[in-house]
């Protein structure tokens, strides 16, 4: 249920808002990422729990609707949807991990990267 609360914070593109399917998919990925960054604990458990609450189902249904408006076949549209969200999940997981390591080191992600570069070039 906690993951469903997070899903409820995601802004979904409205049907018929004039955007194309690519813009719709981008908007979904961006809002998903923003929710995960706002709740870093969520990205860690996202794959561990069936997220079937009403907000999550609404998100998934909208994602399917958008994917089906693409010119792709049903199979390719579902593959594209999966690829986009696997990428978003992987990238966001890494982003959250770096931000936490930087926080533990008392710096920013950029500061941590700079320190690592300096150490590696020494």
N, C-alpha and C positions, 0 to 999 in steps of 0.2 A: 504493500500500500504506500510505503514511503516513495518508492520509485514512481508510482502513479501520481503522487502529488507533484513531483518534479515534472512529469510529463504534462501536467496541467498548466505549467508555466510556459510551455512552448507555444509560440504564436504560429498558428497555421494559416497558410495562404487560403483565401476564400475561393470557392469555386466561382468561375466566371469573373474573376477580378482582372481579366485581360492579360495575365502573364502567360507565357508559353510554358511548356512542360519542363524545360531546362531551368527556367527561373524559379518555377515551383519547387523543383528538386533542390536547387541551391538554397532557397529559403528554408526548406525543411532541415537541411544539413546544418545551416547556420544557426537556426533556433535550437536544434538538438545540442550542438556544440556549446552554445551559450548556457544552456541549462546545466550541462555537465560541468562546465567551468565554474558555475555559480555554486554547484554542489559536488565537489570533487569526490566525495565518498560514493556518489551514485555511479560514476563511470567504472569504479572498481567492482561493483556488484551487479552491473547491468547484465552481464552474460550469465550470472549465477541463478537468476530468478526469472520465472515466467512472469512477464510484466503484462498482465491481462486485465488490469483495471480499466475503468471507463475512459480515462484520459489517454491512456496508452493505446487502447483500441481505436479511439478517435484519431490519434496521430497516425497509426498504421493504416487505417481506412483511407485517410486523406492522401497518404503516400501512395497507396495502391491506385487511387483515382488519378492522381497526377501521372504516375508511371504509365497508366493505360491511355493517356492522351498523347503519348509519344507516337511517332510513326513506326516504332519498333514492333516486332511481333510480340505476342504475349510473353513468350519465353525470354526473348531478349530484353524486354522491358523489365521483367522481374530480375534478370541478371544485372541490368544497369542499376536498379534500385538497390540490390544487394551490394554491388561494388561500391556505390556511393556511400552507403552507410557503414560498410566494413572499413573503408578508408577513413571516414569521419571518426569512427570508434577508435581505430588504431592511432590516428594522429592525436586525437583528444586525450587518449590514455597516456601517450608519451608526453604531451604538453602538461598534463596534470602532474605526472611524475617529476618532470624537470622543475616545475614551479614549487613542488613540495621539497625537493632536494635543495633548491636555492633558498627557500624559507628556513630550512634547518641550518643552512650555512650562514644565515643572516644577511642574505643578499638577494638580488633579483636574478631571474633566469639569465638576463644579459650579463650580469656581473659574474655569475657562475661560469658561463661560457668563456668570458674574458679571462677569468682566473685559470680555467683549464687550458686555454690556448697558451697563456703565458707559461704555465707549468710544462706543457708539452714541447714548447719551443725553447725551453731553457737548456 
